Amino acid sequence: MYQLLARFSPHGKEIQELGISPILELFAVCVHKDYGGRGIAAMIIKKTVELGDEQGCRLAVVQIANSLSEKIYNRLNFQTFKVLDLDTVAEEFDLDTSIIPGETILSLMVKNLPSKTSNPHPQ
């Protein structure tokens, strides 16, 4: 499984070939179910991206595995960069996808950041 995720990571070949750095990697943004639907996850992601931008990151990258997260990231102007259906590589990587809870589609999403630090005197 590690080899599979390494091939599909924010540090993978395709992202590195973009020649954009530094990269802000988002990981496991979660909100307790009792607080879902209130926009908290979007606020956390938005603030994290703002902080990354202030620190000079030029690209935000996230790997997601559920359609709800995809909708949130799409609303925040992330674009799907790469999609991987685990069922299509299950045999190659000896995966039993029947034991994976939820969805088996992984998406790597990206967002270009304007990098506020590159223009210290905004108009």
N, CA, C and O atoms as a GROMACS GRO file, in nm:
protein
  492
    1MET      N    1   0.083  -0.119   0.000
    1MET     CA    2   0.000   0.000   0.000
    1MET      C    3   0.087   0.126   0.000
    1MET      O    4   0.054   0.225  -0.064
    2TYR      N    5   0.201   0.121   0.074
    2TYR     CA    6   0.289   0.237   0.079
    2TYR      C    7   0.339   0.274  -0.060
    2TYR      O    8   0.344   0.392  -0.095
    3GLN      N    9   0.376   0.175  -0.141
    3GLN     CA   10   0.424   0.203  -0.276
    3GLN      C   11   0.316   0.271  -0.360
    3GLN      O   12   0.345   0.361  -0.438
    4LEU      N   13   0.194   0.229  -0.342
    4LEU     CA   14   0.082   0.288  -0.414
    4LEU      C   15   0.064   0.434  -0.373
    4LEU      O   16   0.056   0.522  -0.459
    5LEU      N   17   0.058   0.460  -0.243
    5LEU     CA   18   0.039   0.596  -0.196
    5LEU      C   19   0.157   0.686  -0.232
    5LEU      O   20   0.139   0.805  -0.260
    6ALA      N   21   0.277   0.632  -0.231
    6ALA     CA   22   0.394   0.711  -0.269
    6ALA      C   23   0.385   0.756  -0.415
    6ALA      O   24   0.425   0.867  -0.448
    7ARG      N   25   0.332   0.671  -0.500
    7ARG     CA   26   0.313   0.706  -0.641
    7ARG      C   27   0.207   0.813  -0.659
    7ARG      O   28   0.207   0.886  -0.758
    8PHE      N   29   0.116   0.821  -0.564
    8PHE     CA   30   0.002   0.910  -0.575
    8PHE      C   31   0.006   1.021  -0.471
    8PHE      O   32  -0.099   1.068  -0.426
    9SER      N   33   0.122   1.061  -0.432
    9SER     CA   34   0.135   1.157  -0.323
    9SER      C   35   0.164   1.298  -0.374
    9SER      O   36   0.200   1.316  -0.491
   10PRO      N   37   0.148   1.397  -0.287
   10PRO     CA   38   0.185   1.534  -0.323
   10PRO      C   39   0.334   1.548  -0.353
   10PRO      O   40   0.376   1.647  -0.412
   11HIS      N   41   0.412   1.449  -0.313
   11HIS     CA   42   0.556   1.452  -0.341
   11HIS      C   43   0.590   1.364  -0.460
   11HIS      O   44   0.708   1.338  -0.487
   12GLY      N   45   0.488   1.320  -0.532
   12GLY     CA   46   0.508   1.233  -0.647
   12GLY      C   47   0.566   1.307  -0.767
   12GLY      O   48   0.577   1.429  -0.769
   13LYS      N   49   0.601   1.228  -0.864
   13LYS     CA   50   0.667   1.278  -0.986
   13LYS      C   51   0.588   1.388  -1.057
   13LYS      O   52   0.645   1.489  -1.098
   14GLU      N   53   0.456   1.368  -1.072
   14GLU     CA   54   0.376   1.464  -1.147
   14GLU      C   55   0.376   1.603  -1.082
   14GLU      O   56   0.386   1.704  -1.151
   15ILE      N   57   0.363   1.606  -0.950
   15ILE     CA   58   0.365   1.734  -0.880
   15ILE      C   59   0.504   1.796  -0.887
   15ILE      O   60   0.518   1.916  -0.911
   16GLN      N   61   0.605   1.716  -0.867
   16GLN     CA   62   0.742   1.768  -0.871
   16GLN      C   63   0.777   1.825  -1.009
   16GLN      O   64   0.851   1.922  -1.020
   17GLU      N   65   0.722   1.763  -1.114
   17GLU     CA   66   0.749   1.810  -1.250
   17GLU      C   67   0.688   1.947  -1.279
   17GLU      O   68   0.725   2.013  -1.376
   18LEU      N   69   0.594   1.990  -1.195
   18LEU     CA   70   0.537   2.125  -1.211
   18LEU      C   71   0.641   2.232  -1.179
   18LEU      O   72   0.629   2.346  -1.224
   19GLY      N   73   0.742   2.195  -1.102
   19GLY     CA   74   0.849   2.289  -1.068
   19GLY      C   75   0.803   2.401  -0.977
   19GLY      O   76   0.862   2.509  -0.977
   20ILE      N   77   0.700   2.376  -0.899
   20ILE     CA   78   0.646   2.478  -0.809
   20ILE      C   79   0.684   2.441  -0.666
   20ILE      O   80   0.660   2.330  -0.621
   21SER      N   81   0.743   2.536  -0.596
   21SER     CA   82   0.773   2.513  -0.455
   21SER      C   83   0.782   2.649  -0.386
   21SER      O   84   0.807   2.750  -0.452
   22PRO      N   85   0.764   2.654  -0.258
   22PRO     CA   86   0.729   2.542  -0.171
   22PRO      C   87   0.582   2.504  -0.183
   22PRO      O   88   0.499   2.580  -0.233
   23ILE      N   89   0.554   2.383  -0.137
   23ILE     CA   90   0.419   2.326  -0.146
   23ILE      C   91   0.360   2.316  -0.006
   23ILE      O   92   0.426   2.272   0.088
   24LEU      N   93   0.235   2.356   0.007
   24LEU     CA   94   0.158   2.337   0.129
   24LEU      C   95   0.080   2.208   0.114
   24LEU      O   96  -0.004   2.196   0.025
   25GLU      N   97   0.108   2.111   0.200
   25GLU     CA   98   0.038   1.984   0.193
   25GLU      C   99  -0.065   1.977   0.305
   25GLU      O  100  -0.031   1.979   0.423
   26LEU      N  101  -0.192   1.969   0.267
   26LEU     CA  102  -0.299   1.953   0.365
   26LEU      C  103  -0.323   1.806   0.387
   26LEU      O  104  -0.311   1.725   0.294
   27PHE      N  105  -0.358   1.770   0.511
   27PHE     CA  106  -0.375   1.629   0.542
   27PHE      C  107  -0.479   1.612   0.651
   27PHE      O  108  -0.472   1.677   0.756
   28ALA      N  109  -0.575   1.527   0.629
   28ALA     CA  110  -0.672   1.484   0.729
   28ALA      C  111  -0.741   1.598   0.802
   28ALA      O  112  -0.734   1.608   0.924
   29VAL      N  113  -0.807   1.684   0.727
   29VAL     CA  114  -0.890   1.788   0.789
   29VAL      C  115  -1.022   1.722   0.826
   29VAL      O  116  -1.097   1.676   0.740
   30CYS      N  117  -1.049   1.717   0.956
   30CYS     CA  118  -1.168   1.647   1.005
   30CYS      C  119  -1.246   1.735   1.102
   30CYS      O  120  -1.189   1.815   1.175
   31VAL      N  121  -1.376   1.717   1.100
   31VAL     CA  122  -1.466   1.785   1.193
   31VAL      C  123  -1.556   1.678   1.255
   31VAL      O  124  -1.606   1.591   1.184
   32HIS      N  125  -1.576   1.685   1.384
   32HIS     CA  126  -1.663   1.588   1.452
   32HIS      C  127  -1.802   1.592   1.391
   32HIS      O  128  -1.852   1.698   1.355
   33LYS      N  129  -1.864   1.476   1.381
   33LYS     CA  130  -1.995   1.465   1.314
   33LYS      C  131  -2.101   1.555   1.377
   33LYS      O  132  -2.192   1.600   1.307
   34ASP      N  133  -2.091   1.583   1.505
   34ASP     CA  134  -2.189   1.672   1.570
   34ASP      C  135  -2.179   1.817   1.521
   34ASP      O  136  -2.270   1.896   1.542
   35TYR      N  137  -2.067   1.850   1.456
   35TYR     CA  138  -2.045   1.987   1.410
   35TYR      C  139  -2.043   1.996   1.257
   35TYR      O  140  -2.012   2.102   1.202
   36GLY      N  141  -2.075   1.886   1.190
   36GLY     CA  142  -2.076   1.884   1.045
   36GLY      C  143  -2.184   1.975   0.986
   36GLY      O  144  -2.285   2.004   1.050
   37GLY      N  145  -2.160   2.018   0.865
   37GLY     CA  146  -2.258   2.100   0.793
   37GLY      C  147  -2.262   2.246   0.834
   37GLY      O  148  -2.352   2.319   0.793
   38ARG      N  149  -2.166   2.288   0.912
   38ARG     CA  150  -2.163   2.427   0.958
   38ARG      C  151  -2.054   2.510   0.890
   38ARG      O  152  -2.035   2.627   0.922
   39GLY      N  153  -1.982   2.448   0.797
   39GLY     CA  154  -1.877   2.520   0.726
   39GLY      C  155  -1.745   2.526   0.801
   39GLY      O  156  -1.655   2.600   0.762
   40ILE      N  157  -1.733   2.447   0.908
   40ILE     CA  158  -1.610   2.450   0.989
   40ILE      C  159  -1.491   2.397   0.911
   40ILE      O  160  -1.383   2.456   0.915
   41ALA      N  161  -1.509   2.286   0.839
   41ALA     CA  162  -1.398   2.229   0.762
   41ALA      C  163  -1.349   2.330   0.658
   41ALA      O  164  -1.229   2.348   0.640
   42ALA      N  165  -1.442   2.396   0.590
   42ALA     CA  166  -1.404   2.496   0.490
   42ALA      C  167  -1.327   2.611   0.554
   42ALA      O  168  -1.230   2.661   0.498
   43MET      N  169  -1.371   2.653   0.673
   43MET     CA  170  -1.300   2.761   0.743
   43MET      C  171  -1.158   2.719   0.781
   43MET      O  172  -1.064   2.798   0.767
   44ILE      N  173  -1.142   2.595   0.828
   44ILE     CA  174  -1.010   2.545   0.864
   44ILE      C  175  -0.919   2.541   0.742
   44ILE      O  176  -0.804   2.585   0.746
   45ILE      N  177  -0.972   2.487   0.632
   45ILE     CA  178  -0.893   2.477   0.509
   45ILE      C  179  -0.857   2.615   0.457
   45ILE      O  180  -0.742   2.640   0.421
   46LYS      N  181  -0.954   2.705   0.454
   46LYS     CA  182  -0.930   2.840   0.404
   46LYS      C  183  -0.821   2.910   0.486
   46LYS      O  184  -0.731   2.971   0.429
   47LYS      N  185  -0.829   2.901   0.618
   47LYS     CA  186  -0.729   2.965   0.704
   47LYS      C  187  -0.592   2.901   0.686
   47LYS      O  188  -0.491   2.970   0.684
   48THR      N  189  -0.589   2.769   0.674
   48THR     CA  190  -0.462   2.699   0.653
   48THR      C  191  -0.397   2.743   0.522
   48THR      O  192  -0.276   2.766   0.517
   49VAL      N  193  -0.477   2.755   0.418
   49VAL     CA  194  -0.425   2.800   0.288
   49VAL      C  195  -0.374   2.944   0.298
   49VAL      O  196  -0.269   2.976   0.244
   50GLU      N  197  -0.448   3.030   0.368
   50GLU     CA  198  -0.404   3.169   0.387
   50GLU      C  199  -0.270   3.173   0.459
   50GLU      O  200  -0.180   3.248   0.420
   51LEU      N  201  -0.255   3.094   0.564
   51LEU     CA  202  -0.129   3.090   0.638
   51LEU      C  203  -0.015   3.037   0.552
   51LEU      O  204   0.097   3.088   0.557
   52GLY      N  205  -0.044   2.933   0.474
   52GLY     CA  206   0.058   2.880   0.383
   52GLY      C  207   0.100   2.984   0.281
   52GLY      O  208   0.218   2.997   0.250
   53ASP      N  209   0.004   3.058   0.229
   53ASP     CA  210   0.032   3.164   0.133
   53ASP      C  211   0.121   3.271   0.198
   53ASP      O  212   0.217   3.317   0.137
   54GLU      N  213   0.086   3.310   0.320
   54GLU     CA  214   0.167   3.409   0.392
   54GLU      C  215   0.310   3.362   0.416
   54GLU      O  216   0.401   3.443   0.426
   55GLN      N  217   0.328   3.231   0.425
   55GLN     CA  218   0.460   3.174   0.447
   55GLN      C  219   0.536   3.152   0.315
   55GLN      O  220   0.649   3.103   0.315
   56GLY      N  221   0.473   3.187   0.204
   56GLY     CA  222   0.540   3.178   0.074
   56GLY      C  223   0.510   3.054  -0.007
   56GLY      O  224   0.571   3.033  -0.112
   57CYS      N  225   0.419   2.970   0.039
   57CYS     CA  226   0.384   2.851  -0.040
   57CYS      C  227   0.316   2.896  -0.169
   57CYS      O  228   0.238   2.991  -0.171
   58ARG      N  229   0.348   2.826  -0.277
   58ARG     CA  230   0.293   2.863  -0.407
   58ARG      C  231   0.189   2.765  -0.459
   58ARG      O  232   0.120   2.792  -0.557
   59LEU      N  233   0.178   2.650  -0.392
   59LEU     CA  234   0.083   2.548  -0.434
   59LEU      C  235   0.032   2.476  -0.310
   59LEU      O  236   0.111   2.438  -0.224
   60ALA      N  237  -0.099   2.457  -0.301
   60ALA     CA  238  -0.159   2.377  -0.196
   60ALA      C  239  -0.202   2.245  -0.258
   60ALA      O  240  -0.258   2.243  -0.368
   61VAL      N  241  -0.175   2.135  -0.188
   61VAL     CA  242  -0.203   2.002  -0.241
   61VAL      C  243  -0.271   1.920  -0.131
   61VAL      O  244  -0.232   1.926  -0.015
   62VAL      N  245  -0.372   1.843  -0.171
   62VAL     CA  246  -0.439   1.755  -0.075
   62VAL      C  247  -0.480   1.626  -0.146
   62VAL      O  248  -0.518   1.627  -0.263
   63GLN      N  249  -0.471   1.517  -0.074
   63GLN     CA  250  -0.512   1.387  -0.123
   63GLN      C  251  -0.640   1.351  -0.048
   63GLN      O  252  -0.639   1.342   0.075
   64ILE      N  253  -0.749   1.330  -0.120
   64ILE     CA  254  -0.876   1.302  -0.054
   64ILE      C  255  -0.935   1.170  -0.103
   64ILE      O  256  -0.900   1.120  -0.210
   65ALA      N  257  -1.025   1.116  -0.022
   65ALA     CA  258  -1.085   0.987  -0.056
   65ALA      C  259  -1.235   0.985  -0.031
   65ALA      O  260  -1.293   0.879  -0.007
   66ASN      N  261  -1.299   1.102  -0.036
   66ASN     CA  262  -1.446   1.100  -0.026
   66ASN      C  263  -1.505   1.220  -0.098
   66ASN      O  264  -1.444   1.326  -0.110
   67SER      N  265  -1.625   1.200  -0.146
   67SER     CA  266  -1.690   1.301  -0.230
   67SER      C  267  -1.729   1.426  -0.153
   67SER      O  268  -1.734   1.535  -0.211
   68LEU      N  269  -1.757   1.415  -0.024
   68LEU     CA  270  -1.788   1.535   0.055
   68LEU      C  271  -1.666   1.627   0.062
   68LEU      O  272  -1.679   1.748   0.042
   69SER      N  273  -1.550   1.570   0.089
   69SER     CA  274  -1.427   1.651   0.091
   69SER      C  275  -1.403   1.715  -0.045
   69SER      O  276  -1.363   1.831  -0.053
   70GLU      N  277  -1.426   1.639  -0.151
   70GLU     CA  278  -1.406   1.692  -0.286
   70GLU      C  279  -1.493   1.815  -0.309
   70GLU      O  280  -1.447   1.913  -0.368
   71LYS      N  281  -1.618   1.810  -0.264
   71LYS     CA  282  -1.708   1.925  -0.281
   71LYS      C  283  -1.655   2.046  -0.205
   71LYS      O  284  -1.659   2.158  -0.257
   72ILE      N  285  -1.607   2.025  -0.084
   72ILE     CA  286  -1.553   2.137  -0.005
   72ILE      C  287  -1.432   2.198  -0.075
   72ILE      O  288  -1.424   2.320  -0.090
   73TYR      N  289  -1.339   2.114  -0.116
   73TYR     CA  290  -1.218   2.166  -0.182
   73TYR      C  291  -1.253   2.233  -0.316
   73TYR      O  292  -1.191   2.334  -0.352
   74ASN      N  293  -1.348   2.180  -0.390
   74ASN     CA  294  -1.391   2.244  -0.515
   74ASN      C  295  -1.446   2.384  -0.488
   74ASN      O  296  -1.416   2.477  -0.563
   75ARG      N  297  -1.525   2.398  -0.382
   75ARG     CA  298  -1.579   2.531  -0.348
   75ARG      C  299  -1.468   2.630  -0.312
   75ARG      O  300  -1.485   2.751  -0.325
   76LEU      N  301  -1.355   2.576  -0.266
   76LEU     CA  302  -1.242   2.662  -0.230
   76LEU      C  303  -1.142   2.674  -0.345
   76LEU      O  304  -1.026   2.711  -0.324
   77ASN      N  305  -1.188   2.643  -0.466
   77ASN     CA  306  -1.111   2.660  -0.590
   77ASN      C  307  -0.992   2.566  -0.606
   77ASN      O  308  -0.896   2.598  -0.675
   78PHE      N  309  -0.999   2.449  -0.543
   78PHE     CA  310  -0.901   2.345  -0.571
   78PHE      C  311  -0.945   2.274  -0.698
   78PHE      O  312  -1.065   2.264  -0.726
   79GLN      N  313  -0.849   2.227  -0.775
   79GLN     CA  314  -0.876   2.154  -0.898
   79GLN      C  315  -0.829   2.010  -0.885
   79GLN      O  316  -0.726   1.984  -0.823
   80THR      N  317  -0.904   1.918  -0.942
   80THR     CA  318  -0.860   1.778  -0.941
   80THR      C  319  -0.743   1.764  -1.036
   80THR      O  320  -0.753   1.796  -1.154
   81PHE      N  321  -0.632   1.717  -0.982
   81PHE     CA  322  -0.508   1.702  -1.060
   81PHE      C  323  -0.493   1.558  -1.110
   81PHE      O  324  -0.445   1.535  -1.221
   82LYS      N  325  -0.533   1.464  -1.026
   82LYS     CA  326  -0.517   1.323  -1.062
   82LYS      C  327  -0.619   1.242  -0.983
   82LYS      O  328  -0.649   1.273  -0.868
   83VAL      N  329  -0.672   1.138  -1.046
   83VAL     CA  330  -0.770   1.049  -0.981
   83VAL      C  331  -0.720   0.906  -0.994
   83VAL      O  332  -0.667   0.865  -1.097
   84LEU      N  333  -0.738   0.831  -0.887
   84LEU     CA  334  -0.699   0.691  -0.888
   84LEU      C  335  -0.811   0.608  -0.826
   84LEU      O  336  -0.849   0.630  -0.711
   85ASP      N  337  -0.862   0.513  -0.901
   85ASP     CA  338  -0.961   0.418  -0.852
   85ASP      C  339  -0.883   0.297  -0.799
   85ASP      O  340  -0.821   0.224  -0.876
   86LEU      N  341  -0.888   0.277  -0.668
   86LEU     CA  342  -0.812   0.167  -0.608
   86LEU      C  343  -0.850   0.032  -0.664
   86LEU      O  344  -0.768  -0.060  -0.667
   87ASP      N  345  -0.974   0.018  -0.707
   87ASP     CA  346  -1.017  -0.109  -0.766
   87ASP      C  347  -0.937  -0.144  -0.892
   87ASP      O  348  -0.919  -0.261  -0.923
   88THR      N  349  -0.890  -0.042  -0.964
   88THR     CA  350  -0.815  -0.067  -1.088
   88THR      C  351  -0.671  -0.111  -1.063
   88THR      O  352  -0.606  -0.165  -1.152
   89VAL      N  353  -0.621  -0.089  -0.942
   89VAL     CA  354  -0.483  -0.129  -0.911
   89VAL      C  355  -0.477  -0.230  -0.797
   89VAL      O  356  -0.369  -0.262  -0.747
   90ALA      N  357  -0.592  -0.280  -0.757
   90ALA     CA  358  -0.599  -0.373  -0.643
   90ALA      C  359  -0.512  -0.496  -0.664
   90ALA      O  360  -0.438  -0.537  -0.575
   91GLU      N  361  -0.521  -0.555  -0.781
   91GLU     CA  362  -0.443  -0.677  -0.807
   91GLU      C  363  -0.293  -0.647  -0.809
   91GLU      O  364  -0.214  -0.722  -0.751
   92GLU      N  365  -0.255  -0.539  -0.875
   92GLU     CA  366  -0.113  -0.502  -0.886
   92GLU      C  367  -0.050  -0.481  -0.748
   92GLU      O  368   0.066  -0.517  -0.727
   93PHE      N  369  -0.125  -0.422  -0.655
   93PHE     CA  370  -0.071  -0.392  -0.523
   93PHE      C  371  -0.123  -0.485  -0.413
   93PHE      O  372  -0.104  -0.458  -0.295
   94ASP      N  373  -0.188  -0.594  -0.454
   94ASP     CA  374  -0.239  -0.693  -0.361
   94ASP      C  375  -0.329  -0.630  -0.254
   94ASP      O  376  -0.310  -0.652  -0.135
   95LEU      N  377  -0.426  -0.550  -0.300
   95LEU     CA  378  -0.520  -0.482  -0.212
   95LEU      C  379  -0.653  -0.554  -0.209
   95LEU      O  380  -0.701  -0.601  -0.312
   96ASP      N  381  -0.711  -0.562  -0.092
   96ASP     CA  382  -0.848  -0.611  -0.079
   96ASP      C  383  -0.935  -0.488  -0.056
   96ASP      O  384  -0.954  -0.447   0.059
   97THR      N  385  -0.989  -0.431  -0.161
   97THR     CA  386  -1.066  -0.307  -0.149
   97THR      C  387  -1.199  -0.328  -0.080
   97THR      O  388  -1.265  -0.231  -0.042
   98SER      N  389  -1.241  -0.454  -0.063
   98SER     CA  390  -1.368  -0.480   0.006
   98SER      C  391  -1.360  -0.443   0.155
   98SER      O  392  -1.463  -0.423   0.218
   99ILE      N  393  -1.240  -0.434   0.210
   99ILE     CA  394  -1.227  -0.400   0.352
   99ILE      C  395  -1.206  -0.250   0.374
   99ILE      O  396  -1.195  -0.205   0.489
  100ILE      N  397  -1.199  -0.173   0.266
  100ILE     CA  398  -1.181  -0.029   0.278
  100ILE      C  399  -1.318   0.034   0.306
  100ILE      O  400  -1.410   0.021   0.227
  101PRO      N  401  -1.329   0.103   0.421
  101PRO     CA  402  -1.458   0.166   0.450
  101PRO      C  403  -1.479   0.287   0.360
  101PRO      O  404  -1.386   0.364   0.337
  102GLY      N  405  -1.597   0.304   0.309
  102GLY     CA  406  -1.626   0.421   0.226
  102GLY      C  407  -1.583   0.403   0.082
  102GLY      O  408  -1.589   0.293   0.028
  103GLU      N  409  -1.540   0.511   0.023
  103GLU     CA  410  -1.510   0.515  -0.119
  103GLU      C  411  -1.368   0.466  -0.149
  103GLU      O  412  -1.279   0.474  -0.064
  104THR      N  413  -1.348   0.417  -0.269
  104THR     CA  414  -1.216   0.368  -0.309
  104THR      C  415  -1.155   0.453  -0.419
  104THR      O  416  -1.063   0.409  -0.488
  105ILE      N  417  -1.205   0.573  -0.435
  105ILE     CA  418  -1.151   0.666  -0.534
  105ILE      C  419  -1.067   0.769  -0.459
  105ILE      O  420  -1.116   0.837  -0.369
  106LEU      N  421  -0.940   0.780  -0.497
  106LEU     CA  422  -0.852   0.881  -0.440
  106LEU      C  423  -0.839   0.996  -0.540
  106LEU      O  424  -0.827   0.973  -0.660
  107SER      N  425  -0.842   1.116  -0.489
  107SER     CA  426  -0.821   1.234  -0.574
  107SER      C  427  -0.708   1.317  -0.517
  107SER      O  428  -0.700   1.340  -0.397
  108LEU      N  429  -0.620   1.361  -0.604
  108LEU     CA  430  -0.514   1.454  -0.567
  108LEU      C  431  -0.559   1.590  -0.621
  108LEU      O  432  -0.574   1.608  -0.742
  109MET      N  433  -0.579   1.685  -0.530
  109MET     CA  434  -0.631   1.815  -0.569
  109MET      C  435  -0.527   1.923  -0.541
  109MET      O  436  -0.450   1.913  -0.445
  110VAL      N  437  -0.525   2.026  -0.625
  110VAL     CA  438  -0.425   2.132  -0.612
  110VAL      C  439  -0.490   2.269  -0.624
  110VAL      O  440  -0.597   2.285  -0.682
  111LYS      N  441  -0.422   2.366  -0.568
  111LYS     CA  442  -0.465   2.505  -0.580
  111LYS      C  443  -0.340   2.592  -0.587
  111LYS      O  444  -0.255   2.587  -0.498
  112ASN      N  445  -0.329   2.672  -0.693
  112ASN     CA  446  -0.219   2.767  -0.702
  112ASN      C  447  -0.244   2.880  -0.604
  112ASN      O  448  -0.357   2.928  -0.591
  113LEU      N  449  -0.140   2.921  -0.535
  113LEU     CA  450  -0.151   3.028  -0.438
  113LEU      C  451  -0.083   3.153  -0.493
  113LEU      O  452   0.021   3.144  -0.558
  114PRO      N  453  -0.142   3.269  -0.468
  114PRO     CA  454  -0.086   3.392  -0.524
  114PRO      C  455   0.043   3.437  -0.456
  114PRO      O  456   0.112   3.525  -0.507
  115SER      N  457   0.076   3.378  -0.343
  115SER     CA  458   0.196   3.410  -0.266
  115SER      C  459   0.205   3.559  -0.235
  115SER      O  460   0.272   3.635  -0.304
  116LYS      N  461   0.137   3.597  -0.129
  116LYS     CA  462   0.135   3.736  -0.084
  116LYS      C  463   0.274   3.786  -0.052
  116LYS      O  464   0.299   3.907  -0.059
  117THR      N  465   0.365   3.697  -0.016
  117THR     CA  466   0.500   3.741   0.019
  117THR      C  467   0.579   3.786  -0.103
  117THR      O  468   0.679   3.857  -0.089
  118SER      N  469   0.535   3.745  -0.223
  118SER     CA  470   0.609   3.785  -0.343
  118SER      C  471   0.580   3.930  -0.381
  118SER      O  472   0.653   3.988  -0.461
  119ASN      N  473   0.474   3.988  -0.324
  119ASN     CA  474   0.440   4.128  -0.351
  119ASN      C  475   0.418   4.199  -0.218
  119ASN      O  476   0.305   4.205  -0.169
  120PRO      N  477   0.525   4.252  -0.158
  120PRO     CA  478   0.512   4.310  -0.027
  120PRO      C  479   0.431   4.440  -0.022
  120PRO      O  480   0.396   4.488   0.086
  121HIS      N  481   0.400   4.496  -0.139
  121HIS     CA  482   0.325   4.620  -0.146
  121HIS      C  483   0.200   4.601  -0.232
  121HIS      O  484   0.195   4.650  -0.344
  122PRO      N  485   0.098   4.528  -0.178
  122PRO     CA  486  -0.022   4.503  -0.259
  122PRO      C  487  -0.095   4.633  -0.291
  122PRO      O  488  -0.092   4.729  -0.214
  123GLN      N  489  -0.161   4.634  -0.406
  123GLN     CA  490  -0.234   4.754  -0.452
  123GLN      C  491  -0.364   4.769  -0.377
  123GLN      O  492  -0.439   4.864  -0.402
   0.00000   0.00000   0.00000
